[in-house]
């Protein structure tokens, strides 16, 4: 792995954390939306990440356990999935969005968990940015070694 690949790895991490922050923002924005139907109620969304590994080396001299030994090349977002936990059904017969039985359905968003996830994502983003700055500084130091 070269020092230049640090920029690609940190960049993919920053992109993944941006997706995570966007889903957290969407969840918090919809935390208090209501619906009269379970099918139309907003469900919390969460991104799914996966490690991108370096491609297989050419030749047959590779390890038998190459997938476990492979160096990471970054992170990718496989998609965003909806949380399938139970929705919050509240009996509010006077609510304008109440169904025939008087229930209003609230999303399965826990704002406290979302805020903790937001802090974690922003710290991860910040760490990746610091890694890029450190790699840049190291490359600048290497250039001054010959002087």
ChimeraX attribute file (.defattr): number of C-alpha atoms within 10 A of each C-alpha:
attribute: neighborCount
match mode: 1-to-1
recipient: residues
	/A:1	9
	/A:2	6
	/A:3	11
	/A:4	12
	/A:5	13
	/A:6	19
	/A:7	19
	/A:8	15
	/A:9	19
	/A:10	22
	/A:11	19
	/A:12	19
	/A:13	22
	/A:14	21
	/A:15	17
	/A:16	24
	/A:17	25
	/A:18	16
	/A:19	19
	/A:20	24
	/A:21	22
	/A:22	15
	/A:23	19
	/A:24	25
	/A:25	15
	/A:26	14
	/A:27	22
	/A:28	19
	/A:29	12
	/A:30	18
	/A:31	19
	/A:32	15
	/A:33	12
	/A:34	21
	/A:35	20
	/A:36	20
	/A:37	15
	/A:38	17
	/A:39	9
	/A:40	11
	/A:41	19
	/A:42	22
	/A:43	22
	/A:44	23
	/A:45	18
	/A:46	18
	/A:47	18
	/A:48	14
	/A:49	16
	/A:50	12
	/A:51	13
	/A:52	16
	/A:53	15
	/A:54	13
	/A:55	11
	/A:56	12
	/A:57	11
	/A:58	7
	/A:59	6
	/A:60	7
	/A:61	7
	/A:62	11
	/A:63	12
	/A:64	8
	/A:65	8
	/A:66	11
	/A:67	12
	/A:68	9
	/A:69	11
	/A:70	15
	/A:71	14
	/A:72	13
	/A:73	18
	/A:74	20
	/A:75	21
	/A:76	15
	/A:77	18
	/A:78	12
	/A:79	11
	/A:80	14
	/A:81	12
	/A:82	11
	/A:83	15
	/A:84	10
	/A:85	11
	/A:86	11
	/A:87	17
	/A:88	16
	/A:89	18
	/A:90	12
	/A:91	14
	/A:92	15
	/A:93	14
	/A:94	10
	/A:95	13
	/A:96	12
	/A:97	16
	/A:98	19
	/A:99	16
	/A:100	9
	/A:101	10
	/A:102	16
	/A:103	20
	/A:104	24
	/A:105	25
	/A:106	23
	/A:107	24
	/A:108	22
	/A:109	23
	/A:110	12
	/A:111	15
	/A:112	10
	/A:113	11
	/A:114	20
	/A:115	14
	/A:116	12
	/A:117	15
	/A:118	20
	/A:119	13
	/A:120	15
	/A:121	20
	/A:122	17
	/A:123	13
	/A:124	18
	/A:125	21
	/A:126	14
	/A:127	15
	/A:128	22
	/A:129	17
	/A:130	13
	/A:131	17
	/A:132	19
	/A:133	13
	/A:134	13
	/A:135	17
	/A:136	16
	/A:137	12
	/A:138	12
	/A:139	13
	/A:140	11
	/A:141	11
	/A:142	10
	/A:143	10
	/A:144	8
	/A:145	7
	/A:146	6
	/A:147	4
